[in-house]
Protein backbone atom coordinates (compact mmCIF):
# COMPACT_ATOMS: atom_id res chain seq x y z
CA UNK A 1 0.00 0.00 0.00
CA UNK A 2 1.25 3.50 -0.75
CA UNK A 3 2.40 5.98 1.83
CA UNK A 4 -0.43 8.36 0.96
CA UNK A 5 -3.01 5.64 1.64
CA UNK A 6 -1.22 4.79 4.89
CA UNK A 7 -1.41 8.41 6.01
CA UNK A 8 -5.12 8.59 5.22
CA UNK A 9 -5.87 5.26 6.94
CA UNK A 10 -3.86 6.28 10.00
CA UNK A 11 -6.55 8.82 10.86
CA UNK A 12 -9.18 6.05 10.95
CA UNK A 13 -7.29 2.90 12.04
CA UNK A 14 -3.76 3.71 13.29
CA UNK A 15 -3.23 0.30 14.92
CA UNK A 16 -4.05 -1.53 11.72
CA UNK A 17 -1.56 0.54 9.71
CA UNK A 18 1.15 0.10 12.34
CA UNK A 19 0.61 -3.66 12.51
CA UNK A 20 0.83 -3.96 8.73
CA UNK A 21 3.97 -1.83 8.61
CA UNK A 22 5.55 -3.83 11.42
CA UNK A 23 4.40 -7.10 9.85
CA UNK A 24 7.10 -6.66 7.20
CA UNK A 25 9.66 -7.45 9.90
CA UNK A 26 12.15 -5.42 11.87
CA UNK A 27 13.91 -3.72 8.99
CA UNK A 28 15.89 -0.70 10.05
CA UNK A 29 16.26 0.46 6.45
CA UNK A 30 12.51 1.08 6.22
CA UNK A 31 12.42 2.97 9.51
CA UNK A 32 15.25 5.28 8.53
CA UNK A 33 13.77 5.74 5.04
CA UNK A 34 10.51 6.93 6.60
CA UNK A 35 12.42 9.26 8.92
CA UNK A 36 14.66 10.75 6.21
CA UNK A 37 11.68 11.10 3.86
CA UNK A 38 9.74 13.00 6.49
CA UNK A 39 12.70 15.25 7.29
CA UNK A 40 13.24 16.04 3.60
CA UNK A 41 9.53 16.76 3.16
CA UNK A 42 9.50 19.13 6.14
CA UNK A 43 12.65 20.85 4.85
CA UNK A 44 11.19 21.37 1.37
CA UNK A 45 7.90 22.57 2.86
CA UNK A 46 9.75 25.46 4.49
CA UNK A 47 11.15 26.83 1.21
CA UNK A 48 8.15 29.12 0.46
CA UNK A 49 8.42 30.74 3.89
CA UNK A 50 12.15 31.30 3.44
CA UNK A 51 11.63 32.67 -0.07
CA UNK A 52 9.01 35.08 1.23
CA UNK A 53 11.22 36.18 4.12
CA UNK A 54 14.19 36.74 1.79
CA UNK A 55 12.03 38.69 -0.65
CA UNK A 56 10.73 41.08 1.99
CA UNK A 57 14.06 41.49 3.84
CA UNK A 58 16.87 42.68 1.58
CA UNK A 59 19.51 42.21 4.28
CA UNK A 60 19.37 38.41 4.19
CA UNK A 61 19.71 36.09 1.21
CA UNK A 62 17.64 33.01 0.50
CA UNK A 63 20.70 30.79 0.89
CA UNK A 64 21.37 32.21 4.34
CA UNK A 65 17.91 31.08 5.39
CA UNK A 66 17.86 27.70 3.66
CA UNK A 67 21.26 26.29 4.71
CA UNK A 68 20.66 26.34 8.48
CA UNK A 69 17.27 24.73 7.90
CA UNK A 70 18.89 22.08 5.72
CA UNK A 71 21.46 21.30 8.39
CA UNK A 72 18.80 21.17 11.12
CA UNK A 73 16.34 18.90 9.31
CA UNK A 74 18.73 16.62 7.44
CA UNK A 75 21.48 16.13 10.03
CA UNK A 76 20.27 17.14 13.49
CA UNK A 77 16.57 16.17 13.47
CA UNK A 78 17.12 12.45 12.66
CA UNK A 79 19.58 12.14 15.54
CA UNK A 80 17.25 13.98 17.89
CA UNK A 81 14.30 11.83 16.81
CA UNK A 82 16.29 8.64 17.40
CA UNK A 83 17.00 9.95 20.90
CA UNK A 84 13.34 10.80 21.43
CA UNK A 85 12.33 7.30 20.30
CA UNK A 86 14.78 5.77 22.79
CA UNK A 87 13.46 8.01 25.56
CA UNK A 88 9.86 7.11 24.75
CA UNK A 89 10.79 3.41 24.78
CA UNK A 90 12.40 3.73 28.21
CA UNK A 91 9.38 5.60 29.58
CA UNK A 92 7.02 3.02 28.10
CA UNK A 93 9.05 0.22 29.70
CA UNK A 94 8.85 1.93 33.08
CA UNK A 95 5.09 2.20 32.67
CA UNK A 96 4.78 -1.49 31.76
CA UNK A 97 5.17 -1.47 27.99
CA UNK A 98 6.33 -4.61 26.22
CA UNK A 99 7.50 -3.19 22.88
CA UNK A 100 10.94 -3.37 21.36
CA UNK A 101 13.38 -0.60 20.52
CA UNK A 102 12.52 -0.98 16.84
CA UNK A 103 8.78 -0.71 17.47
CA UNK A 104 9.35 2.50 19.42
CA UNK A 105 11.31 3.97 16.52
CA UNK A 106 8.77 2.85 13.93
CA UNK A 107 5.87 4.21 15.97
CA UNK A 108 7.54 7.61 16.32
CA UNK A 109 8.77 7.87 12.75
C-alpha positions in Angstrom: 0.0 0.0 0.0 1.2 3.5 -0.8 2.4 6.0 1.8 -0.4 8.4 1.0 -3.0 5.6 1.6 -1.2 4.8 4.9 -1.4 8.4 6.0 -5.1 8.6 5.2 -5.9 5.3 6.9 -3.9 6.3 10.0 -6.6 8.8 10.9 -9.2 6.1 11.0 -7.3 2.9 12.0 -3.8 3.7 13.3 -3.2 0.3 14.9 -4.0 -1.5 11.7 -1.6 0.5 9.7 1.2 0.1 12.3 0.6 -3.7 12.5 0.8 -4.0 8.7 4.0 -1.8 8.6 5.5 -3.8 11.4 4.4 -7.1 9.9 7.1 -6.7 7.2 9.7 -7.4 9.9 12.1 -5.4 11.9 13.9 -3.7 9.0 15.9 -0.7 10.0 16.3 0.5 6.5 12.5 1.1 6.2 12.4 3.0 9.5 15.3 5.3 8.5 13.8 5.7 5.0 10.5 6.9 6.6 12.4 9.3 8.9 14.7 10.7 6.2 11.7 11.1 3.9 9.7 13.0 6.5 12.7 15.3 7.3 13.2 16.0 3.6 9.5 16.8 3.2 9.5 19.1 6.1 12.7 20.9 4.9 11.2 21.4 1.4 7.9 22.6 2.9 9.8 25.5 4.5 11.1 26.8 1.2 8.1 29.1 0.5 8.4 30.7 3.9 12.1 31.3 3.4 11.6 32.7 -0.1 9.0 35.1 1.2 11.2 36.2 4.1 14.2 36.7 1.8 12.0 38.7 -0.7 10.7 41.1 2.0 14.1 41.5 3.8 16.9 42.7 1.6 19.5 42.2 4.3 19.4 38.4 4.2 19.7 36.1 1.2 17.6 33.0 0.5 20.7 30.8 0.9 21.4 32.2 4.3 17.9 31.1 5.4 17.9 27.7 3.7 21.3 26.3 4.7 20.7 26.3 8.5 17.3 24.7 7.9 18.9 22.1 5.7 21.5 21.3 8.4 18.8 21.2 11.1 16.3 18.9 9.3 18.7 16.6 7.4 21.5 16.1 10.0 20.3 17.1 13.5 16.6 16.2 13.5 17.1 12.5 12.7 19.6 12.1 15.5 17.2 14.0 17.9 14.3 11.8 16.8 16.3 8.6 17.4 17.0 10.0 20.9 13.3 10.8 21.4 12.3 7.3 20.3 14.8 5.8 22.8 13.5 8.0 25.6 9.9 7.1 24.8 10.8 3.4 24.8 12.4 3.7 28.2 9.4 5.6 29.6 7.0 3.0 28.1 9.1 0.2 29.7 8.8 1.9 33.1 5.1 2.2 32.7 4.8 -1.5 31.8 5.2 -1.5 28.0 6.3 -4.6 26.2 7.5 -3.2 22.9 10.9 -3.4 21.4 13.4 -0.6 20.5 12.5 -1.0 16.8 8.8 -0.7 17.5 9.4 2.5 19.4 11.3 4.0 16.5 8.8 2.8 13.9 5.9 4.2 16.0 7.5 7.6 16.3 8.8 7.9 12.7 
